[in-house]
Amino acid sequence: MQKEKLRVVRKKKGYTQQQIADILATDVSNYSRKEGGDVKIIREEWDKIAKFLDVPLEEIYEEEEATMVINNSNATFNDSPGSGAGYNTFNNEFGISLIKNLQEYINLLKEEVSRLNEKLNNSGK
């Protein structure tokens, strides 16, 4: 989700993305992804930006949209998404559904392991 309030205030005050990137000690391309909503802006960064722009935090702050990034063999909650090939972004509802499905599968596997251990123990008697 783009940070439209932040972008509008930054431009109104006459600052560039490079200047905001400098106060966050990051490069302009990373800041651009933050303002564009592709990378999360953490609380400390919001505070620095508000102070630099000399505005109340509420004037620029916009809630982060929860997403999940899945990279074939590595699923993580999105804090700073990668931009490489193989990444797909899904909404939070899909992520919750996926987690529930995996938890059910884990429980089935645990039951199967218990059943096999019991069978092994009974065959040795």
N, C-alpha and C positions, 0 to 999 in steps of 0.2 A: 504494500500500500504506500503510494507516494506521500511524502511529507509536504503537502501543498501549503499548509500554514507556515511552515519553516521557510520554504522556498520564497513565498510571497514577502515575508518580513525581511529575509536576507536581501532580496532584490530591492525592496523599498528603501532599505537602509544603505544601499549602494555597495554591498559587499559581494565578492566573488566566491565561488566554491573553493578556490585555492586558499583564500584568506581563512575560511572556516576550517579547511583541512589543516592548515598550519596551526591553529589553536588546539586542534585535536591530536596533533603530532601524527598525522596520517597523510597519505598521498591523495591527490585530488580525485583520482579514479575511484578510490575506496570511499571517499566522502560522497562522490556523485552517486555511488550505489546505495549509500545510507540515505541520502535525500530522496533517491528514487524508490526507496522501500525494499530494495533487494537485500540489504544488510541491516541488521538491527542496530539502532542507536541505543547504547546503554545509558542508564540514569546519569552517571557521572558526565557523559558527553552532553546530554541534554542540559545539564546544569552549566557546563562550560559555555555552550552555545548561547544560552539565555543571557548569561553574564556578559559575554562578548557583544551580543546584539543590544544589550541594555534594555531587555524586555522581561516581563514576568514569564516564568516557565509556561504557564497556562496559555500564553499567547501564541506559542510555537509548537507545543507538545501535541502529538497525535499518538494514540494507542497503537502498539504493534499488533499485527495480525499473526496469529499463531499458524505456523506451517510446519511441514515435515519434509525433509529432503531424503530421498532414497537413492543410494548409489550402489546398484546391483547387490553387493555383499555387505554394505554398511548402512544401517538405518540410524539416523540421529535426529533429534529435534533441532530445528533450524535456529541457530544463533547467528551464524554468519555463513550463508550458503556459498558453496563453490560455484564457479561459473564454467566449469569444464564439461566436456561431453559426458553423457551417462547420468546426469543429474536430472531428476524430474521433481517438480514441486507439487505437492498435493495439499488439499485443505485439511484442517485439523480433524474434521469428521471422518475422513478416510483413515487418518493416522490412528484414531481411537479404535475404529473398526478393525484395522490391521493388528493392533496390539491385543485386542480381545481374542481375535482368531488365533494368534500365536500362543496366548496363554492357554486356550482350550487345547491346542495341539500339544503343548508341554505337559498338561495334565494327562492326556491320553498316553503320551510316552512314559510318564511316571507309572501309570497303571500297568502298562505292558511290561516295564522293567520289574515291577513287583510280582506280576504274574509269572514271569520267566524265572525269577529268583526262587519263588515258591516251588515251581515245577522242578527246578534243579535240586533244591533241598530235599524234596520228596523222592526223587529218583535215586538219591544216594543212600536211602535207608534200606 
